Amino acid sequence: MTHDLLTTLRPLLTAEASAEAHATGTEAGDLEQAVWLRLLERLDADRPPLDPPDWLRRAVRAESRRSRRTTRLERPYGTEPATDDLGPEQLALAAARRRALHDAVRRLPGRCPRLMEALLSPRDLTYREIAGELGISQGSLGPERSRCLGCLRRLLTPEVAARGARG
């Protein structure tokens, strides 16, 4: 049954993803993959769509919107303004932000300071290099990083929130 559904939906998904990808500037294959994943998650949870073609069209559009939002918010490396283009005030503010971040990183508990310093390193270390440097398994870096970022977020929240009223 599942195989038949996937086989039946493949041409529709290919067409829908191609049409949406062109409009959003993403790869059609990426949209297809995201929608297949959403569909398989539903099927694994025993929640197959009632009207698969309609669900598929809506899922492609939803993934396309998500992709557009992500693309708007992400910036590739190297797109930050060059420090030569910044005035003295912007340079001072950037230095103050870096100092505040590094001060907060030093106040983290356990091995978080070493992990965050390695992640912030200008050497751009890989997970394998960081794991070797810290003496922990590479597989535990992700969960450890998440825990450390949560601690860092809690440390920085009062400083960020105190900046003034918004809105």
DSSP file (Angstrom, degrees, kcal/mol; ACC not computed):
  #  RESIDUE AA STRUCTURE BP1 BP2  ACC     N-H-->O    O-->H-N    N-H-->O    O-->H-N    TCO  KAPPA ALPHA  PHI   PSI    X-CA   Y-CA   Z-CA
    1    1 A M     >        0   0    0      0, 0.0     4,-2.3     0, 0.0     5,-0.2   0.000 360.0 360.0 360.0 -51.0    0.0    0.0    0.0
    2    2 A T  H  >  +     0   0    0      1,-0.2     4,-2.5     2,-0.2     5,-0.2   0.914 360.0  50.9 -62.6 -43.1    2.7    2.5    1.0
    3    3 A H  H  > S+     0   0    0      1,-0.2     4,-2.4     2,-0.2    -1,-0.2   0.907 110.3  49.8 -61.3 -41.9    4.8    1.6   -2.0
    4    4 A D  H  > S+     0   0    0      2,-0.2     4,-2.5     1,-0.2    -1,-0.2   0.903 110.2  50.5 -63.0 -41.7    1.8    2.1   -4.3
    5    5 A L  H  X S+     0   0    0     -4,-2.3     4,-2.3     2,-0.2    -2,-0.2   0.931 112.2  46.3 -62.3 -46.0    1.1    5.5   -2.7
    6    6 A L  H  X S+     0   0    0     -4,-2.5     4,-1.4     1,-0.2    -2,-0.2   0.901 113.3  49.2 -64.5 -40.8    4.7    6.7   -3.2
    7    7 A T  H  < S+     0   0    0     -4,-2.4    -1,-0.2    -5,-0.2    -2,-0.2   0.894 112.9  48.0 -64.6 -40.2    4.8    5.4   -6.7
    8    8 A T  H  < S+     0   0    0     -4,-2.5     4,-0.5     1,-0.2    -2,-0.2   0.882 114.8  44.7 -67.7 -39.1    1.5    7.2   -7.6
    9    9 A L  H  X S+     0   0    0     -4,-2.3     4,-2.9     1,-0.2     5,-0.3   0.680  89.8  87.1 -81.7 -17.9    2.6   10.5   -6.0
   10   10 A R  H  X S+     0   0    0     -4,-1.4     4,-2.5     1,-0.2     5,-0.2   0.897  90.0  44.9 -53.1 -50.6    6.1   10.7   -7.5
   11   11 A P  H  > S+     0   0    0      0, 0.0     4,-2.2     0, 0.0    -1,-0.2   0.899 115.2  48.8 -63.7 -37.6    5.1   12.4  -10.8
   12   12 A L  H  > S+     0   0    0     -4,-0.5     4,-2.9     2,-0.2     5,-0.2   0.928 112.3  48.0 -65.6 -43.9    2.9   14.9   -9.0
   13   13 A L  H  X S+     0   0    0     -4,-2.9     4,-2.9     1,-0.2     5,-0.3   0.911 110.4  51.9 -63.5 -41.6    5.6   15.7   -6.5
   14   14 A T  H  X S+     0   0    0     -4,-2.5     4,-2.0    -5,-0.3    -1,-0.2   0.925 113.7  44.1 -59.7 -45.0    8.2   16.1   -9.2
   15   15 A A  H  X S+     0   0    0     -4,-2.2     4,-2.1     2,-0.2    -2,-0.2   0.932 116.2  45.8 -66.8 -46.4    5.9   18.6  -11.1
   16   16 A E  H  X S+     0   0    0     -4,-2.9     4,-2.5     1,-0.2     5,-0.2   0.923 113.9  48.2 -64.5 -44.3    4.9   20.5   -8.0
   17   17 A A  H  X S+     0   0    0     -4,-2.9     4,-2.7    -5,-0.2    -1,-0.2   0.887 110.7  51.6 -65.3 -38.5    8.4   20.8   -6.6
   18   18 A S  H  X S+     0   0    0     -4,-2.0     4,-1.6    -5,-0.3    -1,-0.2   0.916 111.9  46.7 -63.2 -42.7    9.8   21.9  -10.0
   19   19 A A  H  X S+     0   0    0     -4,-2.1     4,-1.1     1,-0.2    -2,-0.2   0.926 117.8  41.1 -66.4 -44.7    7.1   24.7  -10.2
   20   20 A E  H  X S+     0   0    0     -4,-2.5     4,-1.9     1,-0.2     5,-0.2   0.872 109.5  58.9 -72.1 -37.0    7.6   25.9   -6.7
   21   21 A A  H  X>S+     0   0    0     -4,-2.7     4,-1.9    -5,-0.2     5,-1.2   0.897 102.9  52.8 -61.6 -40.8   11.4   25.6   -6.7
   22   22 A H  H  <5S+     0   0    0     -4,-1.6    -1,-0.2     1,-0.2    -2,-0.2   0.908 111.2  46.9 -61.2 -41.5   11.7   28.0   -9.7
   23   23 A A  H  <5S+     0   0    0     -4,-1.1    -1,-0.2     1,-0.2    -2,-0.2   0.811 119.1  39.4 -71.7 -29.7    9.6   30.6   -7.9
   24   24 A T  H  <5S-     0   0    0     -4,-1.9    -1,-0.2     2,-0.1    -2,-0.2   0.591 104.7-120.8 -98.5 -11.4   11.5   30.3   -4.6
   25   25 A G  T  <5S+     0   0    0     -4,-1.9     2,-0.2     1,-0.3    -3,-0.2   0.724  71.7 121.7  79.4  20.5   15.0   29.9   -5.9
   26   26 A T  S   <S-     0   0    0     -5,-1.2     2,-0.3    -6,-0.2    -1,-0.3  -0.616  71.4 -89.0-108.0 172.6   15.6   26.6   -4.2
   27   27 A E     >  -     0   0    0     -2,-0.2     4,-1.7     1,-0.1     3,-0.3  -0.647  25.1-138.9 -81.3 135.4   16.5   23.2   -5.7
   28   28 A A  H  > S+     0   0    0     -2,-0.3     4,-2.7     1,-0.2     5,-0.2   0.880 104.4  57.1 -60.5 -38.0   13.5   21.1   -6.7
   29   29 A G  H  > S+     0   0    0      1,-0.2     4,-2.5     2,-0.2    -1,-0.2   0.855 103.6  52.7 -62.3 -35.9   15.3   18.0   -5.3
   30   30 A D  H  > S+     0   0    0     -3,-0.3     4,-2.1     2,-0.2    -1,-0.2   0.916 110.8  46.8 -66.7 -42.3   15.5   19.7   -1.9
   31   31 A L  H  X S+     0   0    0     -4,-1.7     4,-2.4     2,-0.2     5,-0.2   0.928 112.5  50.3 -63.7 -44.3   11.8   20.4   -1.9
   32   32 A E  H  X S+     0   0    0     -4,-2.7     4,-2.9     1,-0.2     5,-0.2   0.937 110.4  49.6 -58.6 -46.9   11.0   16.9   -3.0
   33   33 A Q  H  X S+     0   0    0     -4,-2.5     4,-2.2     1,-0.2    -1,-0.2   0.900 110.5  49.7 -61.6 -42.1   13.2   15.4   -0.3
   34   34 A A  H  X S+     0   0    0     -4,-2.1     4,-2.2     2,-0.2    -1,-0.2   0.900 113.0  46.6 -64.6 -40.5   11.6   17.5    2.4
   35   35 A V  H  X S+     0   0    0     -4,-2.4     4,-2.6     2,-0.2    -2,-0.2   0.910 110.3  52.3 -70.4 -41.4    8.1   16.6    1.3
   36   36 A W  H  X S+     0   0    0     -4,-2.9     4,-2.9    -5,-0.2     5,-0.2   0.924 109.8  50.7 -57.6 -42.9    9.0   12.9    1.1
   37   37 A L  H  X S+     0   0    0     -4,-2.2     4,-2.4    -5,-0.2    -2,-0.2   0.934 110.1  48.4 -61.6 -46.7   10.3   13.1    4.6
   38   38 A R  H  X S+     0   0    0     -4,-2.2     4,-1.9     1,-0.2    -1,-0.2   0.906 113.3  48.2 -59.5 -41.8    7.1   14.7    5.9
   39   39 A L  H  X S+     0   0    0     -4,-2.6     4,-2.6     2,-0.2    -2,-0.2   0.927 111.4  48.8 -65.8 -45.0    5.0   12.1    4.2
   40   40 A L  H  X S+     0   0    0     -4,-2.9     4,-2.5     1,-0.2    -1,-0.2   0.864 108.7  54.1 -64.8 -35.1    7.0    9.2    5.5
   41   41 A E  H  X S+     0   0    0     -4,-2.4     4,-1.5    -5,-0.2    -1,-0.2   0.911 110.1  47.4 -62.9 -41.6    6.8   10.7    9.0
   42   42 A R  H  <>S+     0   0    0     -4,-1.9     5,-2.8     2,-0.2    -2,-0.2   0.924 112.7  48.5 -64.3 -44.0    3.0   10.8    8.7
   43   43 A L  H ><5S+     0   0    0     -4,-2.6     3,-1.5     1,-0.2    -2,-0.2   0.885 109.1  52.9 -65.9 -38.1    2.9    7.2    7.4
   44   44 A D  H 3<5S+     0   0    0     -4,-2.5    -1,-0.2     1,-0.3    -2,-0.2   0.837 108.8  50.5 -64.1 -32.3    5.2    6.0   10.3
   45   45 A A  T 3<5S-     0   0    0     -4,-1.5    -1,-0.3    -5,-0.2    -2,-0.2   0.287 118.1-114.8 -87.8  10.7    2.8    7.6   12.8
   46   46 A D  T < 5S+     0   0    0     -3,-1.5    -3,-0.2     1,-0.1    -2,-0.1   0.884  82.3 121.5  55.5  42.0   -0.1    5.8   11.1
   47   47 A R      < +     0   0    0     -5,-2.8    -1,-0.1    -6,-0.1    -4,-0.1  -0.500  39.3 179.1-127.2  62.4   -1.6    9.1   10.0
   48   48 A P        -     0   0    0      0, 0.0     2,-0.0     0, 0.0    -8,-0.0  -0.343  39.6 -97.4 -64.5 147.3   -1.8    8.8    6.2
   49   49 A P        -     0   0    0      0, 0.0     7,-0.0     0, 0.0     5,-0.0  -0.370  22.3-138.7 -64.9 142.8   -3.3   11.8    4.4
   50   50 A L  S    S+     0   0    0      1,-0.3    -3,-0.0     2,-0.1     0, 0.0   0.905 101.5  26.0 -68.0 -41.8   -7.0   11.5    3.6
   51   51 A D  S  > S-     0   0    0      1,-0.2     4,-2.8     2,-0.0     3,-0.3  -0.808  77.6-171.8-121.5  86.9   -6.5   13.1    0.2
   52   52 A P  H  > S+     0   0    0      0, 0.0     4,-2.8     0, 0.0     5,-0.2   0.858  81.4  49.7 -54.6 -44.8   -2.8   12.4   -0.7
   53   53 A P  H  > S+     0   0    0      0, 0.0     4,-2.1     0, 0.0     5,-0.2   0.926 115.0  44.5 -61.6 -41.3   -2.6   14.6   -3.9
   54   54 A D  H  > S+     0   0    0     -3,-0.3     4,-2.3     2,-0.2     5,-0.2   0.926 114.3  49.5 -66.6 -43.5   -4.1   17.6   -2.1
   55   55 A W  H  X S+     0   0    0     -4,-2.8     4,-2.7     1,-0.2    -1,-0.2   0.914 109.9  52.4 -59.5 -42.6   -1.9   17.0    1.0
   56   56 A L  H  X S+     0   0    0     -4,-2.8     4,-2.4    -5,-0.3    -1,-0.2   0.912 108.4  49.3 -62.8 -44.0    1.1   16.8   -1.3
   57   57 A R  H  X S+     0   0    0     -4,-2.1     4,-2.0     1,-0.2    -1,-0.2   0.931 113.9  46.1 -61.1 -44.8    0.4   20.1   -3.0
   58   58 A R  H  X S+     0   0    0     -4,-2.3     4,-2.4     1,-0.2    -2,-0.2   0.886 111.8  52.1 -66.0 -37.8   -0.1   21.8    0.4
   59   59 A A  H  X S+     0   0    0     -4,-2.7     4,-2.6     2,-0.2     5,-0.2   0.897 107.9  51.1 -66.1 -40.0    3.1   20.2    1.7
   60   60 A V  H  X S+     0   0    0     -4,-2.4     4,-2.1     1,-0.2    -1,-0.2   0.927 112.3  46.6 -62.6 -44.0    5.1   21.4   -1.2
   61   61 A R  H  X S+     0   0    0     -4,-2.0     4,-2.4     2,-0.2    -2,-0.2   0.891 112.1  50.5 -66.0 -39.0    3.9   25.0   -0.8
   62   62 A A  H  X S+     0   0    0     -4,-2.4     4,-2.4     2,-0.2    -2,-0.2   0.920 112.2  46.7 -65.0 -43.2    4.5   24.8    3.0
   63   63 A E  H  X S+     0   0    0     -4,-2.6     4,-2.4     2,-0.2    -1,-0.2   0.866 110.7  53.7 -65.9 -35.0    8.1   23.6    2.4
   64   64 A S  H  X S+     0   0    0     -4,-2.1     4,-2.3    -5,-0.2    -2,-0.2   0.920 109.4  47.3 -64.9 -43.6    8.6   26.2   -0.2
   65   65 A R  H  X S+     0   0    0     -4,-2.4     4,-2.4     2,-0.2    -2,-0.2   0.917 112.2  50.3 -63.1 -42.9    7.5   29.0    2.2
   66   66 A R  H  X S+     0   0    0     -4,-2.4     4,-2.5     1,-0.2    -2,-0.2   0.904 110.2  50.3 -61.3 -41.5    9.8   27.5    4.9
   67   67 A S  H  X S+     0   0    0     -4,-2.4     4,-2.6     2,-0.2    -1,-0.2   0.901 109.3  50.9 -64.6 -41.3   12.7   27.5    2.5
   68   68 A R  H  X S+     0   0    0     -4,-2.3     4,-2.2     2,-0.2    -2,-0.2   0.929 111.4  48.0 -61.2 -45.4   12.0   31.2    1.5
   69   69 A R  H  X S+     0   0    0     -4,-2.4     4,-1.7     1,-0.2    -2,-0.2   0.926 113.1  48.0 -61.4 -44.6   12.0   32.2    5.2
   70   70 A T  H  X S+     0   0    0     -4,-2.5     4,-2.1     1,-0.2    -1,-0.2   0.913 110.5  51.2 -62.4 -43.5   15.2   30.3    5.8
   71   71 A T  H  < S+     0   0    0     -4,-2.6    -1,-0.2     1,-0.2    -2,-0.2   0.880 108.9  51.6 -63.2 -38.1   16.9   31.8    2.8
   72   72 A R  H  < S+     0   0    0     -4,-2.2    -1,-0.2     1,-0.2    -2,-0.2   0.858 115.2  41.8 -65.7 -34.6   16.0   35.3    3.9
   73   73 A L  H  < S+     0   0    0     -4,-1.7     2,-0.2    -5,-0.2    -2,-0.2   0.748 100.8  80.4 -88.2 -24.7   17.4   34.8    7.3
   74   74 A E     <  -     0   0    0     -4,-2.1     0, 0.0    -5,-0.2     0, 0.0  -0.574  55.3-168.5 -87.5 146.0   20.6   32.9    6.5
   75   75 A R        -     0   0    0     -2,-0.2     3,-0.1     0, 0.0     5,-0.1  -0.999  21.3-126.0-129.5 131.5   23.8   34.6    5.3
   76   76 A P    >   -     0   0    0      0, 0.0     3,-1.3     0, 0.0     4,-0.1  -0.315  43.3 -81.5 -70.0 159.3   26.7   32.6    3.9
   77   77 A Y  T 3  S+     0   0    0      1,-0.2     0, 0.0     2,-0.1     0, 0.0  -0.248 115.0  34.2 -55.7 146.3   30.2   33.1    5.4
   78   78 A G  T 3  S+     0   0    0     -3,-0.1    -1,-0.2     3,-0.1     4,-0.1   0.487  85.9 101.9  88.6   3.3   32.0   36.1    4.1
   79   79 A T    <   +     0   0    0     -3,-1.3    -2,-0.1     2,-0.1     3,-0.1   0.485  50.2 109.1 -98.6  -1.9   28.9   38.4    3.7
   80   80 A E  S    S-     0   0    0     -4,-0.1     3,-0.1     1,-0.1     2,-0.0  -0.423  85.8 -92.9 -67.6 149.0   29.6   40.4    6.8
   81   81 A P        -     0   0    0      0, 0.0    -1,-0.1     0, 0.0    -2,-0.1  -0.342  45.0-104.5 -63.2 143.1   30.7   43.9    6.1
   82   82 A A    >   -     0   0    0      1,-0.1     3,-1.5    -3,-0.1     4,-0.5  -0.378  23.9-122.8 -65.1 145.4   34.4   44.3    6.0
   83   83 A T  G >  S+     0   0    0      1,-0.3     3,-0.8     2,-0.2    -1,-0.1   0.757 111.2  66.1 -65.2 -21.7   35.8   46.0    9.1
   84   84 A D  G 3  S+     0   0    0      1,-0.2    -1,-0.3     0, 0.0    -2,-0.0   0.807  99.0  52.6 -66.0 -27.6   37.3   48.7    6.8
   85   85 A D  G <  S+     0   0    0     -3,-1.5     2,-0.3     2,-0.0    -1,-0.2   0.577  93.5  91.8 -84.9  -9.7   33.7   49.8    5.9
   86   86 A L  S <  S-     0   0    0     -3,-0.8    -3,-0.0    -4,-0.5    -4,-0.0  -0.619  72.0-130.5 -90.2 144.5   32.7   50.2    9.6
   87   87 A G     >  -     0   0    0     -2,-0.3     4,-2.3     1,-0.1     5,-0.2  -0.304  34.6 -95.3 -81.3 173.4   32.9   53.4   11.4
   88   88 A P  H  > S+     0   0    0      0, 0.0     4,-2.3     0, 0.0     5,-0.2   0.858 123.7  53.7 -59.9 -36.8   34.5   53.7   14.9
   89   89 A E  H  > S+     0   0    0      2,-0.2     4,-2.4     1,-0.2     5,-0.2   0.934 110.0  46.0 -65.7 -45.4   31.1   53.4   16.6
   90   90 A Q  H  > S+     0   0    0      1,-0.2     4,-2.5     2,-0.2    -1,-0.2   0.889 112.5  51.4 -64.3 -38.7   30.3   50.1   14.9
   91   91 A L  H  X S+     0   0    0     -4,-2.3     4,-2.3     2,-0.2    -1,-0.2   0.912 110.8  48.1 -63.7 -42.2   33.7   48.8   15.6
   92   92 A A  H  X S+     0   0    0     -4,-2.3     4,-2.2     2,-0.2    -2,-0.2   0.906 112.8  48.4 -65.3 -41.5   33.4   49.6   19.3
   93   93 A L  H  X S+     0   0    0     -4,-2.4     4,-2.3     2,-0.2    -2,-0.2   0.906 111.4  49.6 -65.1 -41.6   30.0   48.0   19.5
   94   94 A A  H  X S+     0   0    0     -4,-2.5     4,-2.3     1,-0.2    -2,-0.2   0.910 111.4  49.2 -63.7 -41.9   31.1   44.9   17.7
   95   95 A A  H  X S+     0   0    0     -4,-2.3     4,-2.5     1,-0.2    -1,-0.2   0.892 110.3  51.2 -64.7 -39.0   34.1   44.6   20.1
   96   96 A A  H  X S+     0   0    0     -4,-2.2     4,-2.5     2,-0.2    -2,-0.2   0.891 109.8  50.0 -65.5 -38.9   31.8   45.1   23.1
   97   97 A R  H  X S+     0   0    0     -4,-2.3     4,-2.4     2,-0.2    -2,-0.2   0.917 111.1  48.9 -65.2 -42.2   29.5   42.3   21.8
   98   98 A R  H  X S+     0   0    0     -4,-2.3     4,-2.7     2,-0.2     5,-0.2   0.920 112.0  48.7 -63.0 -42.9   32.5   39.9   21.3
   99   99 A R  H  X S+     0   0    0     -4,-2.5     4,-2.6     2,-0.2    -2,-0.2   0.924 111.6  49.5 -62.7 -43.7   33.7   40.7   24.8
  100  100 A A  H  X S+     0   0    0     -4,-2.5     4,-2.2     2,-0.2    -1,-0.2   0.905 112.4  48.3 -62.5 -41.4   30.3   40.1   26.3
  101  101 A L  H  X S+     0   0    0     -4,-2.4     4,-2.5     2,-0.2    -2,-0.2   0.950 113.9  44.9 -63.4 -49.2   30.0   36.8   24.5
  102  102 A H  H  X S+     0   0    0     -4,-2.7     4,-1.9     1,-0.2    -2,-0.2   0.846 112.1  52.8 -67.6 -33.1   33.4   35.6   25.6
  103  103 A D  H  X S+     0   0    0     -4,-2.6     4,-1.0    -5,-0.2    -1,-0.2   0.919 111.3  46.7 -64.6 -42.7   32.8   36.8   29.2
  104  104 A A  H  < S+     0   0    0     -4,-2.2     3,-0.5     1,-0.2     4,-0.4   0.889 109.2  54.6 -66.0 -39.0   29.5   34.8   29.2
  105  105 A V  H >< S+     0   0    0     -4,-2.5     3,-1.3     1,-0.2    -1,-0.2   0.901 105.1  53.5 -61.6 -40.4   31.3   31.7   27.7
  106  106 A R  H 3< S+     0   0    0     -4,-1.9    -1,-0.2     1,-0.3    -2,-0.2   0.769 105.2  55.5 -66.2 -24.5   33.9   31.8   30.5
  107  107 A R  T 3< S+     0   0    0     -4,-1.0    -1,-0.3    -3,-0.5    -2,-0.2   0.490  83.5 113.8 -85.8  -3.2   31.0   31.8   33.1
  108  108 A L    <   -     0   0    0     -3,-1.3     2,-0.1    -4,-0.4    40,-0.1  -0.290  69.5-110.3 -67.5 154.1   29.5   28.6   31.7
  109  109 A P    >   -     0   0    0      0, 0.0     3,-1.7     0, 0.0    -1,-0.1  -0.374  69.4 -11.6 -82.3 162.9   29.5   25.4   33.8
  110  110 A G  T 3  S-     0   0    0      1,-0.3     4,-0.2     2,-0.1    -2,-0.0  -0.144 125.3 -21.1  58.9-136.2   31.5   22.2   33.3
  111  111 A R  T 3> S+     0   0    0      1,-0.2     4,-2.1     2,-0.1    -1,-0.3   0.324 108.1 102.6 -92.5   9.3   33.3   21.7   30.0
  112  112 A C  H <> S+     0   0    0     -3,-1.7     4,-3.1     1,-0.2     5,-0.3   0.893  74.5  56.9 -59.7 -41.6   31.1   24.2   28.2
  113  113 A P  H  > S+     0   0    0      0, 0.0     4,-2.3     0, 0.0    -1,-0.2   0.935 110.3  44.2 -57.9 -43.8   33.7   27.0   28.2
  114  114 A R  H  > S+     0   0    0     -4,-0.2     4,-2.0     2,-0.2    -2,-0.2   0.909 115.5  48.1 -66.0 -40.6   36.2   24.8   26.4
  115  115 A L  H  X S+     0   0    0     -4,-2.1     4,-2.2     2,-0.2    -1,-0.2   0.937 113.7  45.6 -65.3 -46.4   33.6   23.5   24.0
  116  116 A M  H  X S+     0   0    0     -4,-3.1     4,-2.3     1,-0.2    -2,-0.2   0.885 111.3  52.6 -67.1 -37.7   32.2   27.0   23.1
  117  117 A E  H  X S+     0   0    0     -4,-2.3     4,-0.6    -5,-0.3    -1,-0.2   0.904 110.1  49.2 -62.3 -39.4   35.7   28.4   22.8
  118  118 A A  H >< S+     0   0    0     -4,-2.0     3,-0.6     1,-0.2     7,-0.5   0.903 112.2  47.9 -66.1 -39.7   36.5   25.6   20.3
  119  119 A L  H 3< S+     0   0    0     -4,-2.2    -2,-0.2     1,-0.2    -1,-0.2   0.843 114.8  45.9 -69.0 -32.3   33.3   26.3   18.4
  120  120 A L  H 3< S+     0   0    0     -4,-2.3    -1,-0.2    -5,-0.2    -2,-0.2   0.481  85.9 126.5 -86.8  -2.8   34.1   30.1   18.3
  121  121 A S    X<  -     0   0    0     -3,-0.6     3,-1.7    -4,-0.6     4,-0.2  -0.254  64.5-135.6 -59.2 137.4   37.7   29.5   17.3
  122  122 A P  T 3  S+     0   0    0      0, 0.0    -1,-0.2     0, 0.0    -4,-0.1   0.649 101.3  75.2 -67.1 -12.9   38.8   31.4   14.2
  123  123 A R  T 3  S-     0   0    0     -5,-0.1    -2,-0.1     1,-0.0    -5,-0.0   0.618  98.4-137.3 -73.6 -10.9   40.5   28.2   13.1
  124  124 A D    <   -     0   0    0     -3,-1.7    -5,-0.1    -6,-0.1    -4,-0.1   0.960  26.8-156.1  53.8  60.2   37.0   26.9   12.2
  125  125 A L        -     0   0    0     -7,-0.5     2,-0.1    -4,-0.2    -1,-0.1  -0.288   8.1-123.0 -68.5 148.9   37.6   23.4   13.7
  126  126 A T     >  -     0   0    0      1,-0.1     4,-2.5    -2,-0.0     5,-0.2  -0.425  29.1-105.8 -82.1 166.1   35.6   20.3   12.6
  127  127 A Y  H  > S+     0   0    0      1,-0.2     4,-2.9     2,-0.2     5,-0.2   0.890 122.8  54.5 -59.4 -38.8   33.6   18.2   15.1
  128  128 A R  H  > S+     0   0    0      1,-0.2     4,-2.2     2,-0.2    -1,-0.2   0.923 109.8  46.1 -61.8 -44.4   36.3   15.6   14.8
  129  129 A E  H  > S+     0   0    0      2,-0.2     4,-2.3     1,-0.2    -2,-0.2   0.897 113.8  48.5 -65.6 -40.5   39.1   18.1   15.8
  130  130 A I  H  X S+     0   0    0     -4,-2.5     4,-2.5     2,-0.2     5,-0.2   0.926 110.7  50.7 -65.6 -44.1   37.0   19.5   18.6
  131  131 A A  H  X>S+     0   0    0     -4,-2.9     5,-1.8     1,-0.2     4,-1.6   0.914 112.4  47.1 -60.4 -43.0   36.2   16.0   20.0
  132  132 A G  H  <5S+     0   0    0     -4,-2.2    -1,-0.2    -5,-0.2    -2,-0.2   0.900 112.3  49.7 -64.2 -40.6   39.9   15.2   19.9
  133  133 A E  H  <5S+     0   0    0     -4,-2.3    -2,-0.2     1,-0.2    -1,-0.2   0.875 118.5  38.2 -66.8 -37.5   40.9   18.4   21.5
  134  134 A L  H  <5S-     0   0    0     -4,-2.5    -1,-0.2    -5,-0.1    -2,-0.2   0.603 106.4-124.3 -90.0 -13.0   38.4   18.0   24.4
  135  135 A G  T  <5 +     0   0    0     -4,-1.6     2,-0.3     1,-0.3    -3,-0.2   0.845  69.9 118.0  73.1  33.5   38.8   14.2   24.7
  136  136 A I  S   <S-     0   0    0     -5,-1.8    -1,-0.3    -6,-0.2    -2,-0.1  -0.844  71.7 -86.3-126.2 166.0   35.1   13.4   24.2
  137  137 A S    >   -     0   0    0     -2,-0.3     3,-0.8     1,-0.1     4,-0.4  -0.401  29.4-128.5 -72.6 148.4   33.3   11.3   21.5
  138  138 A Q  G >> S+     0   0    0      1,-0.2     3,-1.1     2,-0.2     4,-0.5   0.843 107.4  60.2 -63.5 -33.9   32.3   13.1   18.4
  139  139 A G  G 34 S+     0   0    0      1,-0.2    -1,-0.2     2,-0.2     3,-0.2   0.744 101.2  53.5 -67.8 -23.6   28.7   11.8   18.8
  140  140 A S  G <> S+     0   0    0     -3,-0.8     4,-2.0     1,-0.2    -1,-0.2   0.539  87.6  82.7 -89.1  -5.2   28.3   13.5   22.1
  141  141 A L  H <> S+     0   0    0     -3,-1.1     4,-3.2    -4,-0.4     5,-0.2   0.914  87.3  53.0 -64.9 -42.9   29.3   16.9   20.7
  142  142 A G  H  X S+     0   0    0     -4,-0.5     4,-2.4    -3,-0.2     5,-0.2   0.959 113.7  40.3 -60.2 -54.1   25.9   17.8   19.3
  143  143 A P  H  > S+     0   0    0      0, 0.0     4,-2.3     0, 0.0    -1,-0.2   0.897 117.7  49.7 -61.7 -38.8   24.0   17.2   22.6
  144  144 A E  H  X S+     0   0    0     -4,-2.0     4,-2.6     2,-0.2    -2,-0.2   0.920 110.2  50.5 -64.9 -42.9   26.7   18.8   24.6
  145  145 A R  H  X S+     0   0    0     -4,-3.2     4,-2.8     2,-0.2     5,-0.2   0.914 110.0  50.6 -60.3 -43.6   26.7   21.8   22.3
  146  146 A S  H  X S+     0   0    0     -4,-2.4     4,-2.1    -5,-0.2    -1,-0.2   0.917 111.4  47.8 -61.4 -43.4   22.9   22.1   22.6
  147  147 A R  H  X S+     0   0    0     -4,-2.3     4,-2.0     2,-0.2    -2,-0.2   0.924 113.5  47.6 -63.5 -43.9   23.1   22.0   26.4
  148  148 A C  H  X S+     0   0    0     -4,-2.6     4,-2.7     1,-0.2    -2,-0.2   0.891 110.3  51.6 -65.2 -40.2   25.9   24.6   26.5
  149  149 A L  H  X S+     0   0    0     -4,-2.8     4,-2.7     2,-0.2    -1,-0.2   0.877 107.8  53.2 -65.0 -36.0   24.0   26.9   24.1
  150  150 A G  H  X S+     0   0    0     -4,-2.1     4,-2.1     2,-0.2    -2,-0.2   0.927 111.0  46.2 -62.2 -44.6   21.0   26.7   26.4
  151  151 A C  H  X S+     0   0    0     -4,-2.0     4,-2.1     2,-0.2    -2,-0.2   0.919 113.3  49.2 -62.1 -44.0   23.1   27.7   29.3
  152  152 A L  H  X S+     0   0    0     -4,-2.7     4,-2.5     1,-0.2    -2,-0.2   0.902 108.8  52.9 -63.1 -41.5   24.7   30.5   27.3
  153  153 A R  H  X S+     0   0    0     -4,-2.7     4,-1.8     1,-0.2    -1,-0.2   0.914 109.7  48.7 -60.2 -43.4   21.2   31.7   26.2
  154  154 A R  H  < S+     0   0    0     -4,-2.1    -1,-0.2     1,-0.2    -2,-0.2   0.876 112.1  49.2 -66.1 -36.4   20.1   31.9   29.8
  155  155 A L  H  < S+     0   0    0     -4,-2.1     4,-0.5     1,-0.2    -2,-0.2   0.898 116.8  40.8 -67.0 -39.8   23.2   33.8   30.8
  156  156 A L  H  X S+     0   0    0     -4,-2.5     4,-2.7     1,-0.2     5,-0.3   0.690  93.4  83.9 -84.7 -18.7   22.8   36.3   28.0
  157  157 A T  H  X S+     0   0    0     -4,-1.8     4,-3.2     1,-0.2     5,-0.3   0.905  91.2  47.7 -55.4 -47.8   19.0   36.8   28.2
  158  158 A P  H  > S+     0   0    0      0, 0.0     4,-1.4     0, 0.0    -1,-0.2   0.896 114.1  48.1 -61.5 -36.8   19.2   39.4   31.0
  159  159 A E  H  4 S+     0   0    0     -4,-0.5    -2,-0.2    -3,-0.2    -3,-0.1   0.903 117.1  41.2 -69.1 -40.6   21.9   41.3   29.1
  160  160 A V  H >< S+     0   0    0     -4,-2.7     3,-1.3     1,-0.2     4,-0.2   0.912 115.2  50.3 -73.1 -43.0   20.0   41.2   25.8
  161  161 A A  H >< S+     0   0    0     -4,-3.2     3,-0.8    -5,-0.3    -1,-0.2   0.767 101.1  64.5 -67.2 -25.7   16.6   41.9   27.4
  162  162 A A  T 3< S+     0   0    0     -4,-1.4    -1,-0.3    -5,-0.3    -2,-0.2   0.460  74.6  94.2 -78.5   0.1   17.9   44.9   29.3
  163  163 A R  T <  S-     0   0    0     -3,-1.3     2,-0.2     1,-0.2    -1,-0.2   0.785  97.1 -84.2 -67.4 -26.9   18.6   46.9   26.1
  164  164 A G    <   -     0   0    0     -3,-0.8    -1,-0.2    -4,-0.2     2,-0.1  -0.777  58.0 -41.5 143.9 171.5   15.3   48.7   26.1
  165  165 A A        -     0   0    0     -2,-0.2     2,-0.3    -3,-0.1    -3,-0.0  -0.355  52.6-152.7 -69.0 145.5   11.7   48.5   25.1
  166  166 A R              0   0    0      1,-0.1    -1,-0.0    -2,-0.1    -2,-0.0  -0.844 360.0 360.0-116.1 154.8   10.9   47.0   21.7
  167  167 A G              0   0    0     -2,-0.3    -1,-0.1     0, 0.0    -2,-0.0   0.453 360.0 360.0  95.3 360.0    8.0   47.6   19.4
